[in-house]
């Protein structure tokens, strides 16, 4: 009996933890339990999961974005609207 109560509580707590870290369409209202400790990160919604993402870096010219790499291989970093952003490269 103790084992079944413990198992039920364990499964319930895992389900709550999983659903608590989900977000949809970049809605951060569900991400209240996520805390980012690095000064260069902020809470974001990446692939419907609450996580810490890099803060956007400001720029005045393209060289201000040097050193930033894009996650996708077909994208390159650009200075757009004074923010370094990854955009698809056109051959």
WOGIKA-V287157 format. One record per residue. N is the residue number from 1. RES is the residue in three letters. BURIAL is I if it has 9 or more other C-alpha atoms within 8 Angstrom, else O. D_FIRST is the distance of its C-alpha to the first C-alpha in Angstrom with 1 decimal. Layout:
# WOGIKA-V287157
n | res | burial | d_first
N | RES | BURIAL | D_FIRST
N | RES | BURIAL | D_FIRST
This chain:
# WOGIKA-V287157
n | res | burial | d_first
1 | UNK | O | 0.0
2 | UNK | O | 3.8
3 | UNK | O | 5.4
4 | UNK | O | 5.3
5 | UNK | O | 6.4
6 | UNK | O | 8.7
7 | UNK | O | 9.9
8 | UNK | O | 10.8
9 | UNK | O | 12.6
10 | UNK | O | 14.3
11 | UNK | O | 15.6
12 | UNK | O | 16.8
13 | UNK | O | 18.6
14 | UNK | O | 20.3
15 | UNK | O | 21.4
16 | UNK | O | 22.9
17 | UNK | O | 24.6
18 | UNK | O | 26.1
19 | UNK | O | 27.4
20 | UNK | I | 28.7
21 | UNK | I | 31.0
22 | UNK | I | 32.5
23 | UNK | I | 35.9
24 | UNK | O | 38.3
25 | UNK | O | 42.1
26 | UNK | I | 42.4
27 | UNK | O | 40.9
28 | UNK | I | 39.8
29 | UNK | O | 38.4
30 | UNK | I | 34.9
31 | UNK | I | 35.4
32 | UNK | O | 35.0
33 | UNK | O | 32.5
34 | UNK | I | 34.9
35 | UNK | O | 37.3
36 | UNK | I | 40.1
37 | UNK | O | 41.5
38 | UNK | O | 44.7
39 | UNK | O | 47.8
40 | UNK | O | 48.7
41 | UNK | I | 45.5
42 | UNK | I | 44.1
43 | UNK | I | 41.1
44 | UNK | I | 41.6
45 | UNK | I | 40.1
46 | UNK | O | 40.5
47 | UNK | O | 39.4
48 | UNK | I | 37.1
49 | UNK | I | 35.3
50 | UNK | I | 35.9
51 | UNK | I | 37.5
52 | UNK | I | 40.4
53 | UNK | O | 43.7
54 | UNK | O | 47.2
55 | UNK | O | 49.3
56 | UNK | O | 52.4
57 | UNK | O | 55.4
58 | UNK | O | 58.6
59 | UNK | I | 61.9
60 | UNK | O | 65.6
61 | UNK | O | 66.7
62 | UNK | I | 65.1
63 | UNK | O | 65.4
64 | UNK | I | 63.0
65 | UNK | I | 60.2
66 | UNK | O | 61.1
67 | UNK | O | 58.2
68 | UNK | O | 55.7
69 | UNK | O | 54.3
70 | UNK | I | 52.8
71 | UNK | O | 49.5
72 | UNK | O | 51.0
73 | UNK | O | 53.9
74 | UNK | O | 56.0
75 | UNK | I | 56.1
76 | UNK | I | 58.4
77 | UNK | I | 58.4
78 | UNK | I | 60.9
79 | UNK | I | 61.9
80 | UNK | O | 61.5
81 | UNK | O | 61.9
82 | UNK | I | 61.8
83 | UNK | I | 58.3
84 | UNK | I | 57.6
85 | UNK | I | 56.0
86 | UNK | I | 55.2
87 | UNK | O | 57.0
88 | UNK | O | 57.7
89 | UNK | O | 60.7
90 | UNK | O | 63.4
91 | UNK | O | 65.4
